[in-house]
Amino acid sequence: MGSMIHLAVGKFEIDWGKNNVFHDHSALFQKSDVRKVPYYYVEERSGESRVVKELKEGMAKPLSEAIDRIELLGFTRKYCEAEFADLAELHNIDKGRFGFKTLSDALAKVDVEKMSADYGESVDFGRFCRHEIIPRLKLLANEGDSDLQFSVSEAMENLSPYTVLRLLAANSKVKKAFVTWQYQDVLQGGWADRSDFVRPLEKSHRFLIVTEGSSDARIIKNAFNLLRPHIADFFDYVDMEDGYPFSGTGNLSKFVQGLVSIGIENNVIVIFDNDAEGILNFNRCQEMNIPANMRVLRLPDSKHLKKFNTVGPEGAHNADINGLAASIECYLDLDEKAVIRWTSYNNALKKYQGALEGKERYANAFIKQKAKNGLYDYTKISAIIDMIVSNGVEIKEGEAMLRFNKAKTLP
């Protein structure tokens, strides 16, 4: 029979392979996901079959976390709809009788833990889905058209596993379920090495984050480690040990101009501060022809920064520091002594530039955190992480759609 390998959620097999023919799903997992996972086998005894479960090494990640990684690989709902529409057209499926909503609703209701792990021998093209998946998901429960069932089964068997996983994310019954990759049989059969499964994320999937200073990069890096550790490996940073090359907004905007001129192929996310100088240089970059694999951002406005303690020529008062003095340290959990000092006047913007006093102290206290502190307020820094992730998803969605559309035009 050979050695089998499966990607599954509960007992619902999403993808499978045999011997050395299988898809690489290492990008869904991290080294910390290696653990004992359930393997299901069908045994024949006295003419009867029964399912036996064994625990062996594999990889397992909560579906909710795997979905975040899938989105950063470009498999968004928009991509899922486009893939379904293409398969429906290819297999002449009447979308009025079986549309994307039909599939979405079915996957949103299926109970993956109650499904049988015995799929029988029906693994031929189209037959597996027609005899096993369609009935179990109740996709065509009231449909007697055998031609439609045949077309749907062939289309669904060609649906990418990440589209299936992405649609399963809407299922309340699987919120706590794990995505498992059961590779041990292939490994023991000598068809692959352990490094084929347990390995770092490929560079093509990662993003380079460039900021105004090394402190900004360290803060963002630790924020990912604390708040989004399951996707932290998607983001790289400029080497900060031997002197940061882009300190200051002027140098950073020139760096952006250089990247645009050489047509950089890596995925890059550039982040300016939300202060007067940062806004000025951010606006300059918006006039450039920024490529699709690059995003130029500024720290987001925050309602928490609208009434901030400031001191300047006119004395002490509360002020909205968004766009004037909001460096990344202002997005940390600050104490009541935190104050912005107005330092200089920006003639181009006709606004004062300000800086947080003692910002190094706040930055260092955050960077030293090795685990989440229940007493620390991560609200503002989480907004920055969300901004970075959403822009990363946009980049990869565009890349996936472009790749998908090119594949459609191939003979």
C-alpha positions as CSV (number, residue, x, y, z in Angstrom):
1,M,0.0,0.0,0.0
2,G,2.9,2.4,0.7
3,S,3.2,5.1,3.3
4,M,0.5,7.8,3.6
5,I,0.7,11.4,4.8
6,H,-2.3,13.5,5.8
7,L,-3.3,17.1,6.5
8,A,-6.4,17.0,8.6
9,V,-8.7,18.9,11.0
10,G,-10.0,16.4,13.5
11,K,-11.0,13.3,11.5
12,F,-11.6,15.4,8.4
13,E,-8.8,14.8,5.9
14,I,-8.0,18.0,3.9
15,D,-5.1,16.7,1.9
16,W,-3.1,13.5,1.6
17,G,-0.2,12.0,-0.3
18,K,1.7,8.8,-0.6
19,N,5.4,7.9,-0.4
20,N,7.4,10.8,-1.8
21,V,4.4,12.4,-3.6
22,F,2.8,14.9,-1.3
23,H,2.3,18.7,-0.9
24,D,4.6,20.7,1.4
25,H,2.6,22.2,4.3
26,S,5.6,23.2,6.4
27,A,4.6,26.9,6.1
28,L,1.5,26.2,8.2
29,F,3.6,25.2,11.2
30,Q,6.5,26.1,13.4
31,K,9.1,24.0,15.2
32,S,7.2,24.4,18.4
33,D,4.2,22.6,16.8
34,V,6.0,19.2,16.8
35,R,4.0,16.9,19.1
36,K,2.2,13.6,19.3
37,V,-0.9,13.6,17.0
38,P,-3.6,11.0,16.2
39,Y,-3.1,8.7,13.2
40,Y,-6.1,6.7,12.1
41,Y,-5.9,3.3,10.5
42,V,-8.5,0.9,9.2
43,E,-8.0,-2.7,10.3
44,E,-9.8,-5.7,8.9
45,R,-10.6,-8.5,11.5
46,S,-13.0,-11.4,10.8
47,G,-14.3,-9.7,7.7
48,E,-15.1,-6.5,9.6
49,S,-13.3,-3.2,9.5
50,R,-12.6,-0.9,12.4
51,V,-10.8,2.4,12.9
52,V,-7.7,2.3,15.2
53,K,-6.1,5.4,16.5
54,E,-2.4,5.7,17.3
55,L,-0.4,8.6,18.6
56,K,2.8,9.4,16.7
57,E,5.0,12.4,16.0
58,G,3.5,15.0,13.7
59,M,2.7,18.7,13.8
60,A,-0.4,20.4,15.2
61,K,-1.5,24.0,15.4
62,P,-4.8,25.4,16.4
63,L,-7.0,26.1,13.4
64,S,-7.4,29.7,14.5
65,E,-3.6,30.2,14.4
66,A,-3.2,28.3,11.2
67,I,-5.7,30.5,9.5
68,D,-3.6,33.6,10.3
69,R,-0.7,31.9,8.5
70,I,-2.8,30.8,5.6
71,E,-3.9,34.5,5.1
72,L,-0.3,35.6,5.2
73,L,0.3,33.0,2.4
74,G,-2.3,34.8,0.3
75,F,-5.3,32.5,0.8
76,T,-7.9,35.0,1.7
77,R,-11.6,34.7,1.2
78,K,-11.3,36.7,-2.0
79,Y,-8.8,34.1,-3.3
80,C,-11.1,31.3,-2.2
81,E,-14.0,32.8,-4.2
82,A,-11.9,33.2,-7.3
83,E,-10.7,29.6,-7.1
84,F,-14.2,28.3,-6.7
85,A,-15.5,30.4,-9.6
86,D,-12.7,29.1,-11.8
87,L,-13.4,25.4,-10.9
88,A,-17.1,25.9,-11.3
89,E,-16.6,27.3,-14.8
90,L,-14.1,24.6,-15.7
91,H,-16.5,21.8,-14.7
92,N,-19.7,23.5,-16.0
93,I,-21.3,23.8,-12.6
94,D,-24.5,25.7,-12.4
95,K,-23.7,28.2,-9.6
96,G,-27.4,28.8,-9.1
97,R,-27.7,25.1,-7.9
98,F,-24.2,24.8,-6.3
99,G,-22.5,28.1,-5.5
100,F,-19.8,29.4,-3.3
101,K,-22.3,30.0,-0.5
102,T,-23.4,26.3,-0.7
103,L,-19.8,25.2,0.0
104,S,-19.1,27.9,2.6
105,D,-22.3,27.0,4.5
106,A,-21.5,23.3,4.4
107,L,-18.0,23.7,5.8
108,A,-19.4,26.2,8.4
109,K,-21.6,23.4,9.8
110,V,-19.7,20.2,9.5
111,D,-18.6,18.5,12.8
112,V,-15.1,17.3,12.0
113,E,-14.8,15.2,15.2
114,K,-17.9,13.1,14.4
115,M,-16.8,12.2,10.9
116,S,-15.6,8.7,10.3
117,A,-12.0,8.3,9.6
118,D,-12.7,5.3,7.4
119,Y,-12.7,6.6,3.8
120,G,-12.5,3.2,2.2
121,E,-10.7,2.5,-1.0
122,S,-12.3,5.2,-3.1
123,V,-9.3,7.3,-3.9
124,D,-9.6,7.6,-7.7
125,F,-10.0,11.1,-9.2
126,G,-13.5,12.4,-8.5
127,R,-14.7,9.2,-6.9
128,F,-13.4,10.0,-3.4
129,C,-15.3,13.3,-3.2
130,R,-18.4,11.9,-4.8
131,H,-18.7,8.9,-2.5
132,E,-17.2,10.2,0.7
133,I,-16.9,14.0,1.1
134,I,-20.2,15.1,-0.6
135,P,-22.4,12.9,1.6
136,R,-20.5,13.6,4.8
137,L,-20.7,17.3,4.3
138,K,-24.3,17.1,3.0
139,L,-23.4,19.3,0.0
140,L,-26.0,17.9,-2.3
141,A,-28.4,16.2,0.2
142,N,-31.5,17.2,-1.8
143,E,-30.0,17.1,-5.3
144,G,-30.7,14.0,-7.5
145,D,-28.8,15.2,-10.5
146,S,-26.0,12.6,-10.9
147,D,-24.3,14.8,-13.6
148,L,-24.1,17.7,-11.1
149,Q,-22.8,15.5,-8.4
150,F,-20.1,14.2,-10.7
151,S,-19.1,17.7,-11.8
152,V,-19.1,19.0,-8.2
153,S,-17.0,16.1,-6.9
154,E,-14.3,16.7,-9.6
155,A,-14.3,20.4,-8.9
156,M,-14.1,19.9,-5.1
157,E,-11.3,17.4,-5.3
158,N,-9.3,20.0,-7.1
159,L,-10.0,22.7,-4.6
160,S,-6.8,23.7,-2.8
161,P,-6.6,22.5,0.8
162,Y,-5.9,26.0,2.1
163,T,-9.2,27.2,0.6
164,V,-11.0,24.4,2.5
165,L,-9.2,25.4,5.7
166,R,-9.9,29.0,5.2
167,L,-13.7,28.3,4.9
168,L,-13.6,26.0,7.9
169,A,-12.5,29.0,10.0
170,A,-16.1,30.2,10.0
171,N,-17.2,26.9,11.7
172,S,-17.9,27.5,15.4
173,K,-17.6,23.7,16.0
174,V,-13.9,23.7,15.1
175,K,-12.7,26.9,16.9
176,K,-10.6,24.8,19.3
177,A,-9.7,22.1,16.7
178,F,-6.1,21.5,15.6
179,V,-4.8,21.3,12.1
180,T,-2.5,18.2,12.1
181,W,0.1,17.1,9.6
182,Q,0.6,13.3,10.0
183,Y,4.0,12.7,8.3
184,Q,5.6,10.0,10.5
185,D,4.7,7.1,8.3
186,V,6.4,8.7,5.3
187,L,9.4,9.6,7.4
188,Q,9.7,6.0,8.8
189,G,9.3,4.6,5.3
190,G,12.4,6.5,4.2
191,W,10.5,8.7,1.7
192,A,11.6,12.0,3.2
193,D,13.8,13.6,5.8
194,R,12.6,15.2,9.0
195,S,13.9,18.5,7.7
196,D,11.4,18.3,4.9
197,F,8.7,18.9,7.6
198,V,10.3,20.7,10.5
199,R,12.0,23.6,9.0
200,P,12.1,27.5,9.0
201,L,9.6,29.4,6.9
202,E,11.0,30.0,3.4
203,K,12.2,33.6,2.6
204,S,9.7,33.9,-0.2
205,H,6.9,33.9,2.4
206,R,8.5,36.5,4.7
207,F,8.4,40.3,4.9
208,L,11.2,42.7,5.7
209,I,10.2,45.4,8.1
210,V,12.1,48.7,7.9
211,T,11.6,51.4,10.5
212,E,13.1,54.8,11.3
213,G,15.4,53.5,14.0
214,S,16.6,50.3,15.7
215,S,14.4,50.8,18.8
216,D,11.3,50.8,16.6
217,A,12.3,47.5,15.0
218,R,13.1,46.0,18.4
219,I,9.7,47.1,19.8
220,I,7.8,45.6,16.8
221,K,9.8,42.4,16.9
222,N,9.0,41.9,20.6
223,A,5.4,42.8,20.1
224,F,5.1,40.0,17.6
225,N,6.8,37.6,20.0
226,L,4.5,38.5,22.8
227,L,1.2,39.1,21.0
228,R,1.3,37.0,17.8
229,P,4.0,34.4,18.3
230,H,2.2,32.0,15.9
231,I,3.1,34.4,12.9
232,A,6.2,36.1,14.2
233,D,8.5,34.1,11.9
234,F,6.8,35.8,8.9
235,F,8.7,39.0,9.7
236,D,12.4,39.9,9.3
237,Y,14.1,43.0,10.4
238,V,17.2,45.0,9.3
239,D,20.3,43.8,11.2
240,M,20.4,46.0,14.3
241,E,23.6,44.9,15.9
242,D,26.3,46.8,14.0
243,G,24.6,50.2,13.7
244,Y,21.2,50.9,12.2
245,P,21.6,52.2,8.6
246,F,18.3,54.1,8.3
247,S,18.1,56.3,11.4
248,G,16.0,59.3,10.7
249,T,13.1,59.8,8.4
250,G,15.2,61.5,5.7
251,N,17.5,58.4,5.3
252,L,14.5,56.1,5.3
253,S,12.7,58.0,2.6
254,K,15.8,57.9,0.4
255,F,16.0,54.2,1.1
256,V,12.4,53.7,-0.1
257,Q,13.3,55.7,-3.2
258,G,16.3,53.4,-3.8
259,L,14.2,50.2,-3.4
260,V,11.6,51.5,-5.9
261,S,14.3,52.4,-8.4
262,I,15.9,49.0,-8.4
263,G,12.6,47.1,-8.5
264,I,13.1,45.2,-5.2
265,E,11.5,41.7,-5.4
266,N,11.3,41.0,-1.7
267,N,8.2,41.8,0.3
268,V,9.0,45.0,2.2
269,I,6.9,47.0,4.8
270,V,8.3,50.4,5.6
271,I,7.0,52.2,8.7
272,F,7.3,55.9,9.5
273,D,6.5,57.5,12.9
274,N,3.3,59.4,13.4
275,D,5.0,62.7,14.0
276,A,5.5,65.8,12.0
277,E,8.7,64.7,10.3
278,G,7.4,61.2,9.8
279,I,4.2,62.5,8.1
280,L,6.2,64.8,5.8
281,N,8.4,61.9,4.5
282,F,5.5,59.5,4.4
283,N,3.7,61.9,2.1
284,R,6.8,62.2,-0.1
285,C,6.9,58.4,-0.5
286,Q,3.2,58.4,-1.5
287,E,4.3,60.3,-4.6
288,M,6.6,57.4,-5.7
289,N,5.5,54.5,-7.8
290,I,5.5,52.0,-5.0
291,P,5.5,48.4,-6.3
292,A,2.8,45.8,-5.3
293,N,5.2,43.9,-3.1
294,M,5.9,46.9,-0.9
295,R,3.9,49.0,1.5
296,V,4.9,52.4,3.0
297,L,3.0,53.0,6.2
298,R,3.0,55.4,9.1
299,L,2.0,54.5,12.7
300,P,-1.8,54.7,13.0
301,D,-3.7,57.6,14.7
302,S,-5.0,56.5,18.1
303,K,-7.8,57.9,20.2
304,H,-5.6,57.3,23.2
305,L,-3.2,59.9,22.0
306,K,-5.7,62.7,21.5
307,K,-5.3,64.1,25.1
308,F,-1.6,63.7,25.9
309,N,0.4,65.6,28.5
310,T,2.7,68.1,26.7
311,V,5.0,70.9,27.6
312,G,6.5,73.6,25.5
313,P,6.9,77.4,25.0
314,E,3.2,77.9,26.1
315,G,3.6,75.8,29.2
316,A,2.0,72.4,30.1
317,H,-1.3,71.3,28.5
318,N,-3.1,68.4,27.0
319,A,-2.9,68.0,23.2
320,D,-3.6,65.7,20.3
321,I,-0.2,64.3,19.4
322,N,-1.3,62.3,16.4
323,G,0.7,63.5,13.4
324,L,2.9,65.7,15.6
325,A,4.8,63.7,18.2
326,A,3.6,60.1,18.2
327,S,6.8,57.9,18.0
328,I,6.4,54.2,18.5
329,E,7.2,54.5,22.2
330,C,3.9,56.5,22.6
331,Y,2.1,53.3,21.7
332,L,3.4,51.4,24.7
333,D,1.8,51.3,28.2
334,L,3.0,54.6,29.7
335,D,2.7,55.9,33.2
336,E,1.1,59.1,34.4
337,K,4.5,60.9,34.2
338,A,4.7,60.5,30.4
339,V,5.0,63.8,28.6
340,I,5.7,65.2,25.2
341,R,8.1,68.1,24.9
342,W,7.7,70.3,21.8
343,T,11.1,70.7,20.3
344,S,11.1,72.3,16.9
345,Y,8.9,73.9,14.3
346,N,8.4,72.1,10.9
347,N,8.2,74.9,8.3
348,A,7.0,72.5,5.6
349,L,4.0,71.3,7.6
350,K,3.7,74.5,9.7
351,K,3.5,72.3,12.8
352,Y,5.6,71.7,15.9
353,Q,7.5,68.5,16.2
354,G,7.5,66.8,19.7
355,A,9.3,64.0,21.4
356,L,8.4,61.7,24.3
357,E,10.7,62.4,27.3
358,G,12.5,59.4,28.6
359,K,11.3,57.2,25.7
360,E,14.3,54.9,26.0
361,R,13.1,53.9,29.5
362,Y,9.7,52.9,28.2
363,A,11.2,51.1,25.1
364,N,13.7,49.1,27.2
365,A,11.0,48.1,29.7
366,F,8.9,46.7,26.9
367,I,11.8,45.0,24.9
368,K,12.8,43.1,28.1
369,Q,9.4,41.5,28.4
370,K,9.7,37.7,27.6
371,A,6.0,36.9,28.2
372,K,2.7,38.8,28.3
373,N,2.1,40.7,31.5
374,G,-1.6,40.7,32.6
375,L,-1.1,44.2,34.0
376,Y,0.4,45.8,30.9
377,D,-1.9,47.5,28.4
378,Y,-1.0,46.3,24.9
379,T,-3.9,48.1,23.1
380,K,-2.0,50.7,21.2
381,I,0.9,48.4,20.2
382,S,-1.6,45.8,19.1
383,A,-3.0,48.3,16.6
384,I,0.4,48.6,15.0
385,I,0.7,44.8,14.7
386,D,-2.7,44.6,13.2
387,M,-1.8,47.2,10.6
388,I,1.4,45.4,9.6
389,V,-0.4,42.0,9.3
390,S,-3.3,43.4,7.3
391,N,-0.9,45.0,4.8
392,G,1.2,41.8,4.6
393,V,-2.0,39.9,3.8
394,E,-2.8,42.4,1.1
395,I,0.6,41.9,-0.5
396,K,0.3,38.2,-0.5
397,E,-3.3,38.2,-1.6
398,G,-2.3,40.3,-4.6
399,E,0.6,37.9,-5.3
400,A,-1.6,34.8,-5.1
401,M,-4.2,36.3,-7.3
402,L,-1.6,37.3,-9.9
403,R,-0.1,33.8,-9.8
404,F,-3.6,32.3,-10.1
405,N,-4.6,34.4,-13.0
406,K,-1.4,33.7,-14.9
407,A,-2.0,29.9,-14.4
408,K,-5.5,30.3,-15.9
409,T,-4.0,31.7,-19.1
410,L,-1.5,28.9,-19.6
411,P,-2.3,26.5,-22.4
